[in-house]
């Protein structure tokens, strides 16, 4: 299974873990295009280029002992995000759709 590893601030980590936040956002920038797409060109971006990820491992911080959980990835698209979930109004993002939580580690 292919896993995308992402780090989150505590607010967003807790909202996703509780089931309140159903998607995660990343800016449409060179760094995220390289991480999320199979093939890319910065002159011609193809929104159908997304890699397939089975799971996402979210961590709240860096290191082996930080809180983390693994969740189902239901796909990636380009869309406007929900401002209650951290998106800026009328801005398009890479929207990572989230499913069920599979595993948790180091939660207090």
RACOR-V964418 format. One record per backbone hydrogen bond with DSSP energy under -0.5 kcal/mol. NH is the residue of the N-H (numbers start at 1). CO is the residue of the C=O. If there is no record, write none. Layout:
NH & CO
NH & CO
This chain:
4 & 55
6 & 4
6 & 57
8 & 59
13 & 9
14 & 10
15 & 11
16 & 12
17 & 13
18 & 14
19 & 15
19 & 16
20 & 15
21 & 15
22 & 20
24 & 96
26 & 94
29 & 27
33 & 29
34 & 30
35 & 31
36 & 32
37 & 33
38 & 49
46 & 44
47 & 45
49 & 46
51 & 36
53 & 51
54 & 2
55 & 2
56 & 71
57 & 4
58 & 56
58 & 69
59 & 6
60 & 67
61 & 59
66 & 63
68 & 105
69 & 58
70 & 103
71 & 56
72 & 100
73 & 54
74 & 72
74 & 97
75 & 97
77 & 95
79 & 77
79 & 93
81 & 91
85 & 82
86 & 83
87 & 82
91 & 88
93 & 79
94 & 26
95 & 77
95 & 93
96 & 24
96 & 94
97 & 75
97 & 95
98 & 22
99 & 72
102 & 70
103 & 70
105 & 68
